Amino acid sequence: MADRYWILGTGSWSSTNTANWSASSGGAGGASVPTAADNVFFDANSNVGTTAFTVTMATTPRVCNDFTASGLDGVMTLAGSAIGLTISGSLTFQATNFTRTYTGTTTFNATTTGKTVTTNGVSFFGDVTFDGVGGGWTLGSALTATSQIITVTNGTFDTSSSGNYAVTCATLSSSNSNVRTINLNASTLSLAGSFPIIFTTSTNLTFNAGTSQINCSTGSPTFSGGGQTFYNVAFTSAAITTGSITGANTFNNLSITGRTTVGIGVLSLGANQTLNGTLTVSAGTASSFRTQISSSTLNTPRTLTCAAVSLTDTDFRDITIAGAASPASGTRLGNCKGNSGITFNAAKTVYYRQTGNADWGATSTGSWSATSGGALDATQFPLAQDTAIFPAATYPASGSTTTVNANYNIGTIDMSLRTSNTMTLATSTNGVLIYGDWTNGTGITLSGTGSVSFLGRTTQTITSASKTFTQLININTPSGSVTLQDALTQSSTNFTQIVNGTLDLNGFTYTVGTRFTTVTGTKNLTFNGGTLICPDPNTTSFNNASPTGFTTTAGTGTGAISMTAATAKTFVGGGSTFNCTLNQGGAGALTITGSNTFLDITNTVQPASILFTAGTTSAFSSFSLSGTSGNLITIGSVTAASHTLSKASGTVSSDFLSISRSTATGGASWYAGANSTDGGNNSGWIFTAPPSGSNSNFLMFF
C-alpha cells in the first residue's frame, strides 16, 4: 500500500500518466499510477499556486483505496465520463473548493467494514454502487447522487445511527440474491426517480428501515418493495399520474399528497399491504383533484390492513380495507367497484350548472349543483356511484361545449333532457370511465378521440339517440353487462374492444369503427336478434385476438356479424363458436381465418369472394351462400391448399358459386347448384341442383 498525491494542477487520471502523481504532498512527479491498494490525496499542493484545476477521469476504469480531497486552496473539479472509479477504502470530499462533474459510476468494493463515505455536500453525477463481499460503509455526511441510482449489491450500507444522514437520488436499488444489509436509521431519503425503490428480488437482503422517512417525488413511481418492512413512505408529487407498489410490504405510515391538477392519479397495488400506522390520502385543492387506489389486476382485490386512515377525494377499485380502520370512511370517497371494508358516500344525483363552455371538473367553484338550477357547489363533483344530469335548458346554454377535461370516474351520465337545446360533450384525448349508464339526448354531439370504458360490473345501458361515438369503446365489466337501448354507431377513426363482461346488442345494430376486437378476459357477445356491422376494409375488421374466454349467445332472434367493406377485409375468428350468421355484406373479398363454427353464412352482395384459411375447418348449421347469373360468389382458400367446410346433416342448396380448393364434409349433402363453377381441387361438392324434396337444413324422406 502506498500514498499518491496529485500535483501540477490540471491533468488526466489515466493508466499511463505519471506526471501528475507524487509519492508526497507537493513532491516530484513520476510516481506510479495509483492501484487499488493505494490512497490518493488532493490537497493544497495539488494545484499551481491557488489556481483552479481539473482532474479528468480517463475512459478506462480508475482505482484507488482511500480517496481524500482535503485542504484544497483552489477549486478542484473532478471531471470526465469514464467507465468508472472504484474505491476500495473510504471517501472524503472537501466541503469547499471541490466540485464534481464526473458522470461515471463510483463503485465501493471494500471487503472489510469500517469504511466511510463523507461527501460534505458535494453531489455525485453518476451512479453509486456498493459491491464488496463483507464490506461495510457508513455515511459521514448526507449523500446526494443527483438523478442517479444508488445500488447495494454486496456488503452493508449504513446512513449512520449517530448522524442519520439524508440520502438524495433517483433510486435506491438492491435487487439480487447476495448477502447484503441496508440500515436507514432515522434518515430521510428523497427519491426522485420513476423507480424510487427496487427491491424486486430481496433474497438475502436485511433491510432495517429504522424510523426513516422515504419521500418519492416523481409523478409516476413504481415502488418495488420486495415484501420488506418500511417505516414512513410518502408519495409527494402534487401531479401524480400513475404509480404502483409491488411486493407484500409493511409500512408504519403511507401517505399520498393531495393532487393540485385535475383528474385522477392512480396508485395500483400488486399485493396486499400492511400499515401499522395510518394510510393518508390528503385533500387536494378541489374535489376534482382525485387519487385512486386500486388493485393492479381488475377484479382481484388487494387488502390494506390499516390501524387508521385519513382519506379525502379518493376513489377505490378492488380494495379491501381491514384491521382497526375497517370499515374505513372519509370525505368524497368514490366506489369504482370490487371494494369491501369501506363506507362510501351515498349515491347522489347532481346537476350541471355552468352556463357556457366549461369543464366537467372546474377547479374553483366546480361545475355541479345539488339541485337543477341551484348554486354551484364544488363539493358536488360527481363520483363513480353518482348520477350526473344535464338539465333541459340553460345549463349549459344551447350550443355550448362541456369538456370532460381529465380521466374521471363517472357513474351515470344522463343527457336525455338535451333535445332542442344542443350541446357538445367533448372528451378530447382523455379516457372516460363509466360505472353506470350512458344516455344521450337528441341534441347532443359527441367529440373526442379518447376511450369510453364501461366498468360497472352490473347491468349498464347505452342510449345513443342516433349520435355517433367518436371515441374508442371499451367493455371491461367482469360479471356485468352493457346493453344497447337503440342502434349505436362509432366513427371510422376508432374501434371497439371487449375485455370482460357481456355486450348485449339487444336486437339493435352496432356499427363499429375500424375494427371489433377481443382482449384477454372472460367476455361475451350476445345478439338477441341484433347485428354487429364491421364496415372497415381492415385486415382485422373483426378480430377475435383473444379467443380464450370468448363466447357468443344467440338469445332471441337470429343475430349477425356483417362484414360490409367494399374492399378486402378479414374476419379473425380465433377458432370460436359464433352463435350467429356471418354475412358477406360488402363487395370486398372476405378472408376468414381459424377453424370456427357459425349458425349460418350469407351474402347480400354479388359478385363477392369468401376465402378460408387453408387447413382450417369451418362448421355451419346452415350454409346460405348463393350468387346470381353473371355475379358468382367465389369460395376458395387464401393459399394454394384446401380448406374444409362442415355441416352435420341436411342439404346445402346453393347456386352461382365458383368453388376451388374446398372440401365439403360433415354428413350433409353439399349441392353447389347447376350454375356453379368447379375451379378444381374440390371434394364433396355436387355441381348439380339438389334433388326435389330437400332443403338447406334437412334431408326430407317420404
N, C-alpha and C positions, 0 to 999 in steps of 0.2 A: 504494500500500500504506500502511495506517495501523495504529496500535495502538489497541485498545479495551479499557478496564478496567472491570470490574464494580464498582459501588458500591451503597450503601444497603441491603445485605443482601437479604432475601427479595424475589423478583420473578420475572417471566416473561420468558424469552428468546423474543421473538416478532418478527414482521416490523414491528411498529408501536411497540413500547415502547422509547423512547429514554431514559427517566428513569434507568434503571439502568446506562447506559453513559456513560463519560467518556473523554476523549482522554488523560488522565493518571491515575496512581495516586492515588486519593483526591480527584480533581478534581471539577469541576462536572459534573452530568449534562446530558443533552440531546445527547450525541454520537450520530452516526448508528449505526444497527444494523450490526453487522459484515457485510462482504461476504466473498466467497471469497478476496479479496486481503488481508484484514485479520487481524492477530494478536490473539487475545483472551487476557486475563490475569485471573486470580482470585488476589488476594494479601491481605496483612494489612489493606488498606484497603477490601476488598470488602464487609465487614460493618459494623455499627454497634457500635463497641467490640470486644469479643471474643465477641459472641453468635454462636450457631449460626444458620445461614441456609440457605435452599433456593432453588436456581435451577431453575425448572421449564421444561422444553423445551415450546414451543408445538406445536400439532398440525400445523403446516406445517414442511417441512424447514428446518433451520438450517445455516448455512455459516460457515466461517472458514478462515484459513490455518493458523497455529500455534495450538494450544490448550495453554495453560500454567496449571496450578494449583500455585502455589508461595508459601511464606511465610504461609500462612493461619494466623491466630491464633484462629479459631473454627471449629467444624465446619461444613463446607460439604457440602450434599447436592445432587447433580445428579439431578433427578427428572423424571418425566413418561414418556409413552409415545408420543412424537411419531413421525412417519413416518421421520425420520432426521436424523442430524448428519453433515455432510460436511466433512472436514478436508483441506485442500489442502497442508498442510505437515506439521509434526511434532506429537507429542502428549506432554505430560508431566503426570502426576498426582503430587500430593504424597503421600508415604507415610502421613502422619498428618493428621488434621483434614479429610480429604476422603473422602466416600463417594459411591457412585454407585448409584442405584436406577432410573435411566433405562433403559427396556426397548426403545427404538427401535434401529434399525440404525445403526452407526457406519461410515461409508464413508471410506476414504482414497483420494483421487483425484489425487495429485501426478503430474505428467508428467516430473519430473526425479528423479534419485537423491539419496541423502544424507539422506533423511528418517528420523527415529527415532520409535519408539513405546515410551515408558517409563511403565509403569503403577504401578511401585513397590508391587505387591501389591494394588492396587485392581481389583476384578473388573468386567468388562462383564456387564450383564444383558440384553444384546441381541446380535444377530449383528454380526460384524465383517467388513467386506469391503474388499479391496484391489483397486482398479479404476482404474488410471491408466496409459495407454499410455506406456511409457518411464519410469514411476515406480519408485522403489526405497525400501523400508522395512526398517530394521534394528531389532531389538529392543534396548532399553536395559535391560530387566528381564524377568522372567518375565511371560507373558501368560496371563490367565485370562478366559475367556468362559463363565461358568457355564451349562451345559446349552445352549449356543448353537453356531452354525455359524461357523467362520472360513473365508471364501471368498477365493481368489485368482483374480481374473478377468483382470486385466492387470497387467504390471509384475513386480517381484521382491520376494519376501518372504523375509527372512533372519533366522534366530534368533540371529545373531551368533557368529562364529567365536571371538571373544575371551571372550564370556560364556556361550555355549552355553545360552541361557536356556530354561527349561521352558515348554511350552505346554499348557494345560488347557482343554478344551472338549468339546462333544459330537462335532463332526465337523470334519475338515479337508477342504474341498471345492475342487476345481479341475477342473471338467468342462466344457470348452468348446474352441474351436479358436483362441483368441487366443494371441499370443506372451507367455509368462509363465514365471517361474522360481521354484522353491521350494528354498531352501537350509536343511537341517535341522542341519548341522554335527554336534556331539556332544550335541545336546539330547535331552531326554526329552519325549515327547508322551503325555499322558494323555487318552484319548478315551473318553467315556462314552456316546456315542450309539449307536443301533441301526445307523447307517451311519457308522462311525468314519472311513473313508476313502472319498471319492467322487472318483475319477479316471476315471470311466467313459469319457468322451471325453478322451483325453490328447494329441490332436493339438497340436503346437507347445508342449507342456509340457516344460520342462527341470527334471527333479526330481533334486536332489542329496541323497541320503539321508545322506551322510557316515557317521558311526558312531552314528547316532541310535538311540534306543530308542522304539518305539511300543507303548504298552500299551492294549489295547482291553478295557474292563471290563464292557461290557454282556453280558447272558446270551444275546442273540440278535443278534450282529454280522453285518452284510453289508459285507465288506471289498472295495470295488471298486477294485482296484489299477491297472487300466488298462494292464497289461503293463510297469509300472515296476520299477526295481530298488530294493529296500528294504534296510535293514541288519537290525536285530533287531526282530522283531514278536512280541508275546505276547498271547494271549487269556487274560486273567487272572481271568475270572469263575469262582467256585467252583460256580456253578449254571448253567453254560452249557446252553441247551436246543437251539436251532438256530442255526447260523451258516453263512456262506458266504464263499468267496473267489472273486472273478471276475477275469478277466484272466490272461494267461500271465506271471506275475510272477517275479522273482528275489529271494531273501532271503539274508541271511547266516544268522541263526538264526531259526527259527519254533518257538514253544512254545505249548502249551496246558496251563494249570494244571489239576491234578487236581480232579475234582468232589468236593464234600462233600455231595451229595444223591444219592438212589437214582435209578437209571435211566440213560439214555443221552443224552449231549449230542452232537449231530450237527454236524460241520463238513463242508460239501459243497464240492467244488472244481468250478468252472465251466470250468477249463482246466488244462493241465499247469503245474507249478510247479518251480522250480529252487532248491535250497538249497545254498549254498556251504559252510555250516557244518552245524548239527545240527538235525534235527527232534526235538523233545522233547514227548512226551505223558507228563506226570508222574503218579505214582500218587496216587489218592485215598486215603481212609482205610479203604476196604473194596473188595473185588473186585467188588461190585455197583454201585459208582460208576464208570461207564464212559464213555468217549469213542469216538465212531465217526467215522472219516474215510471219506468216500465221494465218488464222482462225483455231480455234480448230475443226471446222466442215467443211469437204470438201464441196465446192460448196455453202457455206453460208458465204457471205462476212462480214467482220468486218470493221468498219470505224475508221480511225485515223484522228481526226480533229487537224491539226497542224498549229501553227503560222509559223514554219520554220523547215527545215530538213537539215541534213548533212549526206549523205549516200554514202558508198563505199563498193563494193563487197557484195551486199545484194540481196538476192532473195526474191520475194514476191509471195504469193499464197492466193487468195481470200481476198485481202486487197484493200480498197478504202481509198485514202488519200484526205481529204477535208480541207477546211479552207484556210488561206492565202498562205500556202505552196503548194497548188494544182494549176497546175499539178507539182508534185514533180519530180525532176531529180537527178542524181548522177553519180557516176563512176562505171561502170560494174554492172549494175542492171539486174538481171535475172527475166524473166517473166514466172512464174510457173502457169499461167492461173487464171482467175477469178478476175483480178485486174482492177481498174479504178483510175483515178486521178494521174497516174504515167507515166512519159515519160521514156520508156525503151530504152536501147541501141538498135540500128537497128540490125536485124538478120544478122549474118556474117557466112562465110564458113572458117573454119580453117583446117590446115593440120598437122597431126602428124609428129614430126621432130626428135624424139630420134632415135638413130641408133641401139641400142641393147636393152637388158632387161631394162625396166624403168617403172615408174609410170605414170598413166594418169595425175595426178596432181603433178608434180615435184615442189619443193618449191623455188628454186633459179632462174634458167633460164627459168623454165617452160618446157613443152613438146610440145608446139604447135607453129605453124608459120602462118603468114597471107597468104603465098603462098606455093605451093607444092615445097619442097626442099629449101625453104627460111630460113632465120636466125631464131633461137629460139627467142621467144618473150614472156616473162612472162605475158604480158598484153593480150595475145591472148587466154587465158584459155576459153574453150567453155562454153557458158551459155545455159540456158534452151531453148532459142529461136534460137540457132545456129546449124549449121551442122558441124559435126566432121568427117573428111575423113582420112582414112589410105591410103597413096599412094601405087602404084603397087609394088614398089621395094625400098630397102634401108632403108626406114623409117617406121618401123624398119627393120633391116636385116632379111633375111629369117631364120626361126627357133627361133626368139626372142619371148619374152613374155611381153606383156603390161598389167600391173596390175591396175585395177580400185581400187585405194587404199583408197577410202572412199565412203560415200553415196552421190555421186554427183547428182545434177540435170543436166540431159543431154538432149539436143534437139534430132537431128537426128544423129545416128551413122551409118556411111557408110563404110563397109569393102569390098565392092563388087570388088574392084580392086585387092584384095589379092587372087590370084589364084595359080600360080606356086610358088610364094614366100609365104611360110607358116608363120603363126604367131599364138600365143595363146593369147586370151583375157581372163584374169583371174580376177574374181570378188571377190575371197576369200569368206568371210562371209558378205561382205558389200552389202547393198541394193542399187541397181542402179535404178534411177528414170528417165524414158524416156518420153519425151514430143513430140517427133517426130516419125520417122520411125527407124526400126532396120533392117539393111541389112548385112547379112553375105556374105563373099566370099567363094569360094570352097576351099581355102587354110587356112581357119580359123578353129581353135579348141577353144571351149569354156570350161572354168573350173570355179569352184566356187560353193558355196552352199548357198549364199545369195539370195535375191529376185531380180527379174527384174520386175518393176512395170510400166505399161503403163498408163499415167496420162494426156494425151494431150488434151482431151475434143474436139478433132476434128477427122478427119479421119487419123488413123495411120495404118501402114502396118508392117508386119514381113516377111522377106525373110530369110528362114533358110539355103538355099543352101545345104540341106541334112545334116546339122550339128546339133548334139544333144545339147539341152539346159540342162545344169546340175543344173540350178537354179530354185527355185520356180518362177512361172509366175503368176503375179497378174494383173488383168484387173480392173482398177478403174478410169474410164474416163467418168464422168457424161455427158450425151447427146452426147458422142463421140463413136467411134468405132475403133476396132482393127481387121484388115482383113489380113488373110493369103494370101501370094503370092505363096506358094508352101507347100508341106507336112511338118509338124513340129512334131518332136519327143522330148520328155522330158525324162531325165534319171529317172530310177526307184527309185532314192533316194529323189525325190522331188515331188511336186504336183502343180496343177493349181487351182487358185480360181478366181471367178468373183464377183466383188462388185458392180460396176456401169458401165453402158455403154453396148455396143454390142461387142461380139466376133463373127466374121463372118468367118466361115470355108471356104467359097468361093469355094466350090467344092473339097477341099483337105482333107486329113486325118490328124487329130490332135491326136497324141498318148501321153496321159498324163502319169505321173509317178505313184505315189501311189494312187492318187485319183483326181477327179474333184469335186470341192465344191463351193457352193454359200455362200455369206456373205451378211448381211443386206445392202440393197441398191436397186436401180432400174436397173435391168440387163437383158440382152437378149442374147440368143444363137441362131444364125442364121446359117442354114446349107447350103443352095444353092447347095445341092447335096453332101455335104461333110459328113465325118464320124468322130465322136468322139470315139476314142478307149480307153477303160479303161481296161488295161491288168493286174492290180494288184489284187491278192487274198486278198482283204481288206474288212473289214466289212462295210466300207463306200466307196467303189470303185468309185461309183457315188453318191455324197452326196448333195442333194438339201436341205442343212441345213437351208437356209433362203428363203423359197418359196415365201414369200410376196415380190411383185415387180419383180418376175422372170417370164419371158416369153420365148417362143421359136418361131422361124419363119422358115417355110419350105423353102421359097424362090423358086428358080428354081431347079428342080430335086428333087429326094427323098433323104433326109438325114437320118442318122442313128446314134444311140449310140450303140456301140458294146462292150459287156462285155466278154472279151476274156480269162480271167484267167482259168487255168486248174484245179484250186481248188476253194473252196467255195468263193463267193463274194456277195455283197449286192448292190442293186440299191435303194437308198433312194430317192423316188420321191417327197415327201413332198406334195402330193395332187395336183400336177400341170398338165397342159396340155403340152404334148410333141408332137409337130408337126413333128414327125419323126418316124422311125422304131426303136424299141428296139430289139436288136439282141443278142441271147444267142450264143456267138461266141466261147466259151470255154467249156471244159468238166465239169468244176466245177459247183456245184449246184448254181443257181442264185436265190437269195431271193429278192423279190420286195416288198417294204413297201409303204404304203399310197394308197389312192384312186386316181389313176392317169388316164389320158387319153392319148392314143397313136394312131398314124396313123396305125401302124401295129406292130406285134411281130413275129419274125422269129428265126430260129436256123440254124447254119451252121455246127454243130457237133451233133452227136447222138451216144450213148445214152447221155442224159443230163436231169437235173432236173430243173424245174422252180417252185418256191414256192411263194405263195402270202400270205400277212398278213391276218390272219383270221379277218372277219368282215369288210373288205375293198371291194370296188367295182372298178374294173379296166375296163375302157371303151376303145373300139377299133373301128376304121373304117374298118380295115381288121384284120384277125386272121390267120396267115400262119404257125403255128407250125405243123410239122409232123416229125416222125421218119422213120426208115426203119425196115425191118424184122429183129428181134432179137436185135434191138437197139431202144428201145422205148424212147419217150420223156415223162418224168414224170411231171404231173401237180398236185399240191396239196397245202395244207396250211402249214404254219410254225408250227402251233399248232393244236390240235385236235378239230378244229372248222372250219366251212366253210367260203370260200371266194366267191365273186361274180364276174363273167366276163360278160360284157355287150357289145352288138353290136346292133345298132339301126335297121338294116334291112339287107336283103340279106341272104346268106347262108355261113356258116362256113363249109369248106370241108377239114378235116384233116384226118390223119390216123397214125397208130402205136403210139398211145398215151396210157399212163397209168394214169388214172384220179381218184382222190379221193377228197372228201370234197369240191366240186366245184359246184356252182350254175351258170348255163348259162342262160342268160336272155337278155332282151332289144328289142325284136322284131325280131331278126334274128333266123334262124334255125341252130342249133348247131349240126353238124354231126361229131362225133368223128372218124368215119370210122369203117369198118368191122373188122379191125385187131387191134383195140384198146381194152384196158382192163378197165373194170369198177371196180375200187378199193373200191367202196362203198361211201355212204353219198353224192351222186351227185344228181343234179336236172337240168332238161333242156337239158341234153346231150342225143343225139340219137346215140346209138352204132351200127350204120349201115353206109353203104356208102350213100352219098346224091343221091337223085333221078336224073335221066337223065334230062339235061336241066337246071341245076342250077350251079352257080359258087360261089366263096367265097365272092362275093360282092353284088350280086343281085339275086333276085328271077326272073326267066325268065318265061314269060307267052306267050303261042302261041294260 
